């Protein structure tokens, strides 16, 4: 996206703004079966030299092509694979819980969650078919099918997760599943 822009895009990133204008074709090759900015219309950016963080969002950032190959994931350590998969479970769970009710979107979210739980252990043992199932579930989650029919998914978890990243240097894929049960208890304490 940035290569096609005439102006410096860092002010837009710092303001967590919307991507607009021309862009090059975009293909992603996810090597980590999670759900993140490699597959959706969001990019979180950190300039490590200065510590400046920001984001840029919008349909202009959605990939035109997503290439899934289990062979690219086979060497990921089991612990990292598990955290990534659980991040996808958290994201699908948040979509499921968000309003309003939508049977189609919720059934998709449940399918993603069930697929990940069914395939995580075999994937951690190197089963490429299970890895492919994880990749597909995470990709469908990242492309937004789990939030179909929802007004907007509740992203307040990510404010808490961001504190864990910034204050204690906890990586994103670790912070999301660790913070999730605490967030869930706080946000949904009055729900039946």
C-alpha positions in Angstrom: 0.0 0.0 0.0 2.6 2.5 1.1 4.7 2.1 -2.1 1.8 3.7 -4.2 1.3 6.8 -2.0 2.8 10.1 -2.8 2.8 11.4 0.8 4.4 10.0 3.9 1.9 7.5 5.4 3.4 7.5 8.9 1.0 10.3 10.1 -1.9 8.1 9.0 -0.4 5.1 10.8 0.3 7.2 13.9 -3.3 8.4 14.0 -4.6 4.8 13.3 -6.2 6.0 10.2 -7.9 4.6 7.1 -6.0 3.3 4.1 -7.2 5.0 0.9 -6.0 5.5 -2.6 -4.1 3.3 -4.9 -2.2 0.2 -4.0 -0.3 -2.6 -5.6 -1.8 -6.1 -5.8 -1.4 -7.9 -2.5 -0.8 -11.5 -1.8 -0.1 -13.1 1.6 1.6 -16.3 2.4 0.7 -16.9 6.1 3.3 -19.1 7.8 1.6 -18.9 11.2 -1.9 -20.2 11.5 -3.4 -17.5 13.7 -5.7 -14.6 12.6 -4.1 -11.3 12.0 -3.2 -8.5 9.8 -1.7 -10.8 7.3 -5.2 -11.7 6.3 -7.6 -8.9 7.2 -7.9 -5.2 6.6 -5.8 -4.1 9.5 -2.1 -3.6 9.9 -0.5 -2.9 13.3 2.9 -1.3 12.8 5.8 -0.6 15.2 8.9 1.3 14.3 11.4 -0.5 16.4 14.1 2.2 16.2 11.9 4.9 17.6 9.2 2.8 19.4 6.4 4.6 17.5 3.4 2.4 17.2 0.3 2.8 15.1 -2.1 1.1 12.7 -3.7 1.5 9.4 -7.0 0.0 8.4 -9.4 -0.5 5.5 -10.4 -2.7 2.6 -7.4 -1.5 0.7 -5.2 -3.7 2.9 -7.2 -6.9 2.3 -5.2 -9.5 0.3 -6.2 -10.3 -3.3 -4.7 -13.8 -2.9 -3.9 -15.9 0.2 -1.6 -18.8 -0.4 -1.9 -21.6 2.3 0.8 -24.2 2.3 1.1 -26.5 5.4 4.8 -27.1 4.5 5.6 -23.5 5.4 4.2 -24.1 8.9 5.7 -27.5 9.6 8.8 -26.1 11.4 7.0 -23.8 13.8 7.7 -24.8 17.4 4.6 -26.5 19.0 4.3 -23.8 21.7 4.2 -21.0 19.1 1.7 -23.0 17.0 -0.5 -23.4 20.0 -0.5 -19.7 21.0 -1.3 -18.7 17.4 -4.2 -21.2 17.2 -5.6 -20.1 20.5 -5.4 -16.5 19.3 -7.7 -17.5 16.4 -10.0 -19.3 18.9 -10.2 -16.0 21.0 -11.0 -14.0 17.9 -13.7 -16.4 16.7 -15.1 -16.4 20.3 -15.3 -12.6 20.3 -17.1 -12.6 17.0 -19.5 -15.2 18.3 -20.3 -13.2 21.4 -20.7 -9.8 19.6 -24.1 -8.4 18.8 -26.5 -8.8 17.2 -27.2 -12.5 17.0 -26.6 -14.0 13.5 -27.0 -17.7 13.2 -24.8 -18.0 10.1 -21.9 -16.0 11.5 -22.1 -17.8 14.9 -22.1 -21.2 13.2 -19.0 -20.2 11.2 -17.4 -19.1 14.5 -18.2 -22.4 16.1 -16.9 -24.3 13.1 -13.6 -22.4 13.3 -13.3 -23.1 17.0 -14.1 -26.8 16.7 -11.7 -27.2 13.8 -8.9 -25.7 15.7 -9.5 -27.7 18.8 -9.8 -30.9 16.8 -6.6 -30.3 14.8 -4.3 -28.5 17.2 -2.7 -31.6 18.9 -2.1 -33.5 15.6 -0.7 -30.3 14.1 1.7 -29.9 17.0 2.9 -33.4 16.3 3.6 -32.4 12.7 0.5 -33.8 10.9 0.4 -31.7 7.7 -3.3 -32.3 7.1 -4.1 -31.0 10.6 -1.8 -28.0 9.9 -3.8 -27.3 6.7 -7.1 -27.4 8.7 -5.6 -24.9 11.2 -4.5 -22.7 8.4 -7.9 -22.8 6.7 -9.8 -22.1 9.9 -7.5 -19.2 10.9 -7.7 -17.8 7.4 -11.6 -17.9 7.3 -11.6 -16.3 10.7 -9.2 -13.6 9.6 -11.2 -12.9 6.4 -14.2 -12.1 8.7 -16.7 -14.9 8.1 -17.1 -15.4 11.8 -18.3 -11.8 12.2 -20.8 -12.0 9.4 -24.1 -10.3 10.4 -22.5 -8.6 13.4 -22.6 -4.8 13.8 -19.1 -4.7 15.1 -17.0 -7.1 17.1 -16.0 -6.0 20.6 -12.3 -5.1 20.5 -11.8 -4.0 24.1 -9.8 -7.1 24.8 -7.0 -5.7 22.6 -6.6 -2.6 24.8 -5.8 -5.0 27.7 -3.6 -7.2 25.5 -1.8 -4.1 24.3 -0.9 -3.2 27.9 0.6 -6.7 28.3 2.7 -6.1 25.2 3.9 -2.6 26.0 4.4 -3.0 29.8 5.7 -6.5 30.1 7.0 -7.3 26.6 4.5 -10.2 26.3 4.2 -11.2 22.6 0.7 -10.6 21.0 0.1 -14.4 20.4 0.8 -15.1 24.0 -1.0 -12.1 25.5 -4.4 -12.6 23.7 -5.2 -16.1 25.0 -3.8 -15.3 28.5 -5.9 -12.1 28.8 -9.0 -13.5 27.2 -10.5 -15.4 30.2 -10.0 -12.4 32.5 -11.6 -10.1 29.9 -14.5 -12.5 29.3 -15.2 -12.6 33.1 -15.1 -8.8 33.4 -17.2 -8.0 30.2 -19.7 -10.8 30.5 -20.1 -11.1 34.3 -23.8 -10.0 34.2 -24.7 -12.1 31.2 -26.6 -15.4 31.7 
